[in-house]
Amino acid sequence: MKRGLTTANTRILTREARLAYLLLLPAVVVVLGFMLYPLVYVLMMSINKTNRLGWLTGFVGIANYLAVLGDREFWRLAGRSLLWTGLAVFAKTFLGMCIALLLNVEYRGRKIARMLFIAPWASSVPISVLLWSWVYNPQFGLLNHTLKLTGLWPNPPIWLGYPLSGFIAAIWVDIWLGVPFMALVFLAGMQSIPEEQYESAHLDGVNAFQKYFYITLPSIKRILQIATLLSALWTFNDFNAIYILTGGGPVNSTDILITSIYKNAFVYAHFDRAAVMAVITFFILTAISLVYANFYFKEES
Amino acid sequence: MKQRHAKWKDRGKSVVIVLTILLLLVMLFPFFVMITTMLRSSKEVYLAPPRWIPQAVTFKNFVLVWTQYLLAGYFKSSAIIAIGSTALNLLLSIPAAYAIARLRFKGQQLALYLFLVVQMFSPIVVVIALFKTFARLGLLDSYGGLIVINAVFSMAFSIWLLSGYFKSIPVEIEEAAFIDGATRRQTVLKIILPIAAPGLVTTSIYTFIAAWNEFLFALSFIQTQSKMPLTLGLYRFVGRWSSQWELLTTAAFLAVIPVLVLFYIIQQRLVAGLAGGAVKG
């Protein structure tokens, strides 16, 4: 018997559909069980009182939301999260672009340079962040030693000891982690631009800057949009850089929403508060990812 | 005229190379610190001011990490979790990806959309509620819990990537097999999967790396020392033995090497997959 793949026979279609649902079932079940159910439970926690184990102990409506939104600390966290994401994504895009442009020039050893630039992305994030905490060590760490010795910064700060320098140190680690992805994606885009476009521009006497702004940038515009969106999602979500490096300290001064959610739940056992912040975070992230999905599907069609 | 142009071009190239080297020095600095620290004795680690290069290079830390601290146990845990997650991930995502790529059914777009959105899901949002789910299912402080959750969190990307691979295989090949009397199961096992092997390799490596590097779930759910994966084990080590960076950098080096190698195998395909086809156009 011939099984139809393309024929639009209704009977076969239903059979095909039944098989499809069967094949999708396990994947959908685990997504529902381990992602959507917890999400619903987080929603429940956000509108209930919770005990120290996270059990619901009584409906309170939007009281938890009002408490969180009325708290200055929450707005400081939200502001820091946005600042964190904005600064880091901007820096990643800029540095990634610089590296991609450099790697787009042909010379011997370019392949090796490309391999080496990927290293921060290729290695394990939590372990890299641990390494950075050693790099930042004020007494024995090599960063401050190098800054002093090369005269770049004769009097560098105790990086992880103060709110501002701690925040800068953490954001730099996040940037450092995210640059390789940007560079590689931009490079892939640049390499798909046909050489003739540059050649004819060259004959017309166009200089390097004009080439970049009139040929390179427009050609990789879509990639730029998608990569920055993805990067914004990852950056907003980054837990490791801050948690491992500063633990949000000193005195919660470097916490962002993500690390604060974790601490509220697992350190202070304020599950209701953590849940409210998680729900707000969820909506921020969903907004960003819907924009991404729309971009993606526009491209597909 | 032409010569002058060539000269400029050469000069431009040297500028590019110099800038590349400077940026590489910045980007690779932590790795330099790792290597120069792991090759010295503890006496030379704690010098103020510190030294870039150790005076006496030693490899004894590579022995000490196995004897003085539970590196073997962490490696074992990481391997179990990463291999388990990869296997479970493939088991769940191959059928789903095949259905999305090859079969026509109502809700196909919806399924695609669901998996794309789920790919963006934040672990932190669900981790606070997962604790309770895990407690009820007896998955707290177990390899099983981490295997399941790591598999789930990389599944969306796997389905996405695999369905792309399946779609790129011409339907005619499958139809020919059906005409020859092959069942769908035979066709998938003997034709589709072997052709899609590069996609399966990419997916497996991606899942393996993601699970190997995972930290948040391990931090939240694992209590027992012997079940800790490398990421959590090393993190706790810093807290407890903050004065032994020569051992920590050695352990970090050993923990990173396997992922580094695997990552270089798939990086090109990963970039294309993550940039969502936009790279092509």
Chai-1 contact restraints between the chains, C-beta under 6 A:
chainA,res_idxA,chainB,res_idxB,connection_type,confidence,min_distance_angstrom,max_distance_angstrom,comment,restraint_id
A,R3,B,F178,contact,1.0,0.0,6.0,A-B,restraint_1
A,L5,B,V171,contact,1.0,0.0,6.0,A-B,restraint_2
A,L5,B,E175,contact,1.0,0.0,6.0,A-B,restraint_3
A,E16,B,L103,contact,1.0,0.0,6.0,A-B,restraint_4
A,E16,B,R104,contact,1.0,0.0,6.0,A-B,restraint_5
A,A17,B,F105,contact,1.0,0.0,6.0,A-B,restraint_6
A,A20,B,A99,contact,1.0,0.0,6.0,A-B,restraint_7
A,A20,B,L103,contact,1.0,0.0,6.0,A-B,restraint_8
A,A20,B,F105,contact,1.0,0.0,6.0,A-B,restraint_9
A,L23,B,P95,contact,1.0,0.0,6.0,A-B,restraint_10
A,L23,B,A99,contact,1.0,0.0,6.0,A-B,restraint_11
A,L24,B,A96,contact,1.0,0.0,6.0,A-B,restraint_12
A,L24,B,A99,contact,1.0,0.0,6.0,A-B,restraint_13
A,P26,B,L92,contact,1.0,0.0,6.0,A-B,restraint_14
A,A27,B,L92,contact,1.0,0.0,6.0,A-B,restraint_15
A,A27,B,A96,contact,1.0,0.0,6.0,A-B,restraint_16
A,V30,B,V152,contact,1.0,0.0,6.0,A-B,restraint_17
A,V31,B,V118,contact,1.0,0.0,6.0,A-B,restraint_18
A,F34,B,V152,contact,1.0,0.0,6.0,A-B,restraint_19
A,M35,B,F121,contact,1.0,0.0,6.0,A-B,restraint_20
A,P38,B,V126,contact,1.0,0.0,6.0,A-B,restraint_21
A,P38,B,A129,contact,1.0,0.0,6.0,A-B,restraint_22
A,P38,B,L130,contact,1.0,0.0,6.0,A-B,restraint_23
A,P38,B,T133,contact,1.0,0.0,6.0,A-B,restraint_24
A,L39,B,V126,contact,1.0,0.0,6.0,A-B,restraint_25
A,Y41,B,A129,contact,1.0,0.0,6.0,A-B,restraint_26
A,V42,B,A129,contact,1.0,0.0,6.0,A-B,restraint_27
A,G54,B,K132,contact,1.0,0.0,6.0,A-B,restraint_28
A,L102,B,V16,contact,1.0,0.0,6.0,A-B,restraint_29
A,L102,B,L19,contact,1.0,0.0,6.0,A-B,restraint_30
A,L102,B,T20,contact,1.0,0.0,6.0,A-B,restraint_31
A,V105,B,V16,contact,1.0,0.0,6.0,A-B,restraint_32
A,Y107,B,K13,contact,1.0,0.0,6.0,A-B,restraint_33
A,A113,B,T20,contact,1.0,0.0,6.0,A-B,restraint_34
A,L116,B,L24,contact,1.0,0.0,6.0,A-B,restraint_35
A,A122,B,L260,contact,1.0,0.0,6.0,A-B,restraint_36
A,A122,B,F263,contact,1.0,0.0,6.0,A-B,restraint_37
A,S123,B,V256,contact,1.0,0.0,6.0,A-B,restraint_38
A,S123,B,L260,contact,1.0,0.0,6.0,A-B,restraint_39
A,S124,B,N213,contact,1.0,0.0,6.0,A-B,restraint_40
A,S124,B,V256,contact,1.0,0.0,6.0,A-B,restraint_41
A,S124,B,V259,contact,1.0,0.0,6.0,A-B,restraint_42
A,V125,B,N213,contact,1.0,0.0,6.0,A-B,restraint_43
A,P126,B,F215,contact,1.0,0.0,6.0,A-B,restraint_44
A,P126,B,T231,contact,1.0,0.0,6.0,A-B,restraint_45
A,I127,B,A252,contact,1.0,0.0,6.0,A-B,restraint_46
A,I127,B,A255,contact,1.0,0.0,6.0,A-B,restraint_47
A,I127,B,V256,contact,1.0,0.0,6.0,A-B,restraint_48
A,L130,B,L234,contact,1.0,0.0,6.0,A-B,restraint_49
A,L130,B,V238,contact,1.0,0.0,6.0,A-B,restraint_50
A,L131,B,P30,contact,1.0,0.0,6.0,A-B,restraint_51
A,L131,B,M34,contact,1.0,0.0,6.0,A-B,restraint_52
A,L131,B,A252,contact,1.0,0.0,6.0,A-B,restraint_53
A,W132,B,P30,contact,1.0,0.0,6.0,A-B,restraint_54
A,W134,B,W245,contact,1.0,0.0,6.0,A-B,restraint_55
A,V135,B,P30,contact,1.0,0.0,6.0,A-B,restraint_56
A,V135,B,V33,contact,1.0,0.0,6.0,A-B,restraint_57
A,Q139,B,A48,contact,1.0,0.0,6.0,A-B,restraint_58
A,F140,B,Y46,contact,1.0,0.0,6.0,A-B,restraint_59
A,F140,B,P50,contact,1.0,0.0,6.0,A-B,restraint_60
A,L142,B,V33,contact,1.0,0.0,6.0,A-B,restraint_61
A,L142,B,P50,contact,1.0,0.0,6.0,A-B,restraint_62
A,H145,B,P49,contact,1.0,0.0,6.0,A-B,restraint_63
A,H145,B,P50,contact,1.0,0.0,6.0,A-B,restraint_64
A,L184,B,V271,contact,1.0,0.0,6.0,A-B,restraint_65
A,V185,B,V271,contact,1.0,0.0,6.0,A-B,restraint_66
A,V185,B,A275,contact,1.0,0.0,6.0,A-B,restraint_67
A,A188,B,V271,contact,1.0,0.0,6.0,A-B,restraint_68
A,A188,B,V279,contact,1.0,0.0,6.0,A-B,restraint_69
A,G189,B,V279,contact,1.0,0.0,6.0,A-B,restraint_70
A,R222,B,A278,contact,1.0,0.0,6.0,A-B,restraint_71
A,I223,B,A275,contact,1.0,0.0,6.0,A-B,restraint_72
A,I223,B,A278,contact,1.0,0.0,6.0,A-B,restraint_73
A,I226,B,G276,contact,1.0,0.0,6.0,A-B,restraint_74
A,I226,B,A278,contact,1.0,0.0,6.0,A-B,restraint_75
A,L233,B,M120,contact,1.0,0.0,6.0,A-B,restraint_76
A,N237,B,S122,contact,1.0,0.0,6.0,A-B,restraint_77
A,F239,B,I124,contact,1.0,0.0,6.0,A-B,restraint_78
A,F239,B,L216,contact,1.0,0.0,6.0,A-B,restraint_79
A,N240,B,F215,contact,1.0,0.0,6.0,A-B,restraint_80
A,I258,B,I124,contact,1.0,0.0,6.0,A-B,restraint_81
A,I261,B,I124,contact,1.0,0.0,6.0,A-B,restraint_82
A,A265,B,I128,contact,1.0,0.0,6.0,A-B,restraint_83
A,A274,B,I128,contact,1.0,0.0,6.0,A-B,restraint_84
A,A278,B,V125,contact,1.0,0.0,6.0,A-B,restraint_85
A,T281,B,V125,contact,1.0,0.0,6.0,A-B,restraint_86
A,F282,B,V125,contact,1.0,0.0,6.0,A-B,restraint_87
A,L285,B,S122,contact,1.0,0.0,6.0,A-B,restraint_88
A,S289,B,V117,contact,1.0,0.0,6.0,A-B,restraint_89
A,S289,B,M120,contact,1.0,0.0,6.0,A-B,restraint_90
A,A293,B,L116,contact,1.0,0.0,6.0,A-B,restraint_91
A,Y296,B,G276,contact,1.0,0.0,6.0,A-B,restraint_92
A,E299,B,A278,contact,1.0,0.0,6.0,A-B,restraint_93
